Amino acid sequence: MRFAFWTREIAGWALILLGLAAFWNSYVLLMNKLVFQAGPTVFMGFIIFRGGIHVLKVAVAAQAARTLPESVSTTTRKPPRYSIQPAIGPTPQKAVLPGPKVARK
């Protein structure tokens, strides 16, 4: 499992560097007055860069979950007990029930 963490970490940093390279490419295109060619490159760089940040967040979350103590991760809590409260408002209950309006016998 340790290998999966490092794989995500390396992939995240590689995507961030690839995104920065795309931004640099768009900067070079803009300096050469190629505005329309730089637009798609900026968009691709943004998507790749954000993907790299997301993969790094997943790697850090996996590392944090792995170091969580077993006593904390396996405890089960009882669901809270809710008390049934009477309806508040002037609307009668049978007026809000779904279904056809049929007279009851």
C-alpha positions as CSV (number, residue, x, y, z in Angstrom):
1,M,0.0,0.0,0.0
2,R,2.9,2.3,0.5
3,F,3.7,2.1,-3.1
4,A,0.2,3.4,-4.1
5,F,0.8,6.5,-2.0
6,W,4.1,7.3,-3.6
7,T,2.6,6.6,-7.1
8,R,-0.1,9.2,-6.4
9,E,2.4,11.7,-5.1
10,I,4.7,11.4,-8.1
11,A,1.8,11.5,-10.5
12,G,0.4,14.6,-8.8
13,W,3.7,16.4,-9.0
14,A,4.2,15.3,-12.6
15,L,0.8,16.7,-13.6
16,I,1.6,20.0,-11.8
17,L,4.9,20.3,-13.7
18,L,3.1,19.4,-17.0
19,G,0.5,22.1,-16.3
20,L,3.3,24.6,-15.6
21,A,5.0,23.7,-18.9
22,A,1.7,24.3,-20.7
23,F,1.5,27.7,-19.0
24,W,5.0,28.5,-20.1
25,N,4.2,27.4,-23.7
26,S,1.2,29.7,-23.7
27,Y,3.4,32.5,-22.4
28,V,5.8,32.0,-25.2
29,L,2.9,32.0,-27.7
30,L,1.7,35.3,-26.2
31,M,5.1,36.9,-26.5
32,N,5.1,35.9,-30.2
33,K,1.7,37.7,-30.6
34,L,-0.1,34.4,-31.2
35,V,-3.1,35.2,-29.0
36,F,-5.6,32.7,-30.5
37,Q,-3.2,29.8,-30.3
38,A,-2.4,30.6,-26.7
39,G,-6.0,30.3,-25.6
40,P,-6.5,26.6,-25.8
41,T,-3.0,26.0,-24.3
42,V,-4.0,28.1,-21.3
43,F,-7.2,26.0,-20.9
44,M,-5.3,22.7,-21.2
45,G,-2.7,23.9,-18.7
46,F,-5.4,24.9,-16.2
47,I,-7.1,21.5,-16.4
48,I,-3.8,19.6,-16.1
49,F,-2.6,21.8,-13.2
50,R,-5.9,21.4,-11.3
51,G,-5.8,17.6,-11.9
52,G,-2.3,17.5,-10.4
53,I,-3.5,19.4,-7.3
54,H,-6.4,17.0,-6.9
55,V,-4.2,13.9,-7.1
56,L,-1.9,15.4,-4.5
57,K,-4.9,16.0,-2.2
58,V,-6.0,12.4,-2.6
59,A,-2.5,11.2,-1.8
60,V,-2.4,13.3,1.4
61,A,-5.8,12.1,2.4
62,A,-4.8,8.5,1.8
63,Q,-1.7,9.0,4.0
64,A,-3.8,10.6,6.7
65,A,-6.3,7.8,6.7
66,R,-3.6,5.2,6.8
67,T,-2.1,6.7,9.9
68,L,-5.4,6.9,11.7
69,P,-5.4,4.8,14.9
70,E,-7.5,1.6,14.6
71,S,-9.5,2.4,17.7
72,V,-10.8,5.6,16.1
73,S,-11.5,4.2,12.7
74,T,-13.5,1.1,13.9
75,T,-15.8,2.6,16.5
76,T,-19.5,2.6,15.6
77,R,-21.8,5.2,16.9
78,K,-25.4,4.8,17.7
79,P,-27.7,6.9,15.6
80,P,-29.2,9.8,17.4
81,R,-32.7,9.3,18.8
82,Y,-35.1,11.8,17.4
83,S,-38.4,12.5,19.1
84,I,-41.5,12.8,17.0
85,Q,-42.9,16.3,17.3
86,P,-46.4,17.4,16.4
87,A,-46.7,19.2,13.1
88,I,-46.5,22.9,13.3
89,G,-48.9,24.9,11.2
90,P,-52.5,25.1,10.3
91,T,-52.4,22.6,7.4
92,P,-54.2,19.3,8.4
93,Q,-52.1,16.2,7.9
94,K,-54.4,14.4,5.4
95,A,-54.3,17.5,3.1
96,V,-50.6,17.0,2.5
97,L,-50.5,13.2,2.0
98,P,-49.8,12.2,-1.6
99,G,-52.2,10.1,-3.6
100,P,-55.7,10.4,-5.1
101,K,-58.4,12.2,-3.2
102,V,-60.8,9.3,-2.3
103,A,-63.4,9.6,0.4
104,R,-62.8,7.1,3.1
105,K,-65.5,4.7,4.4
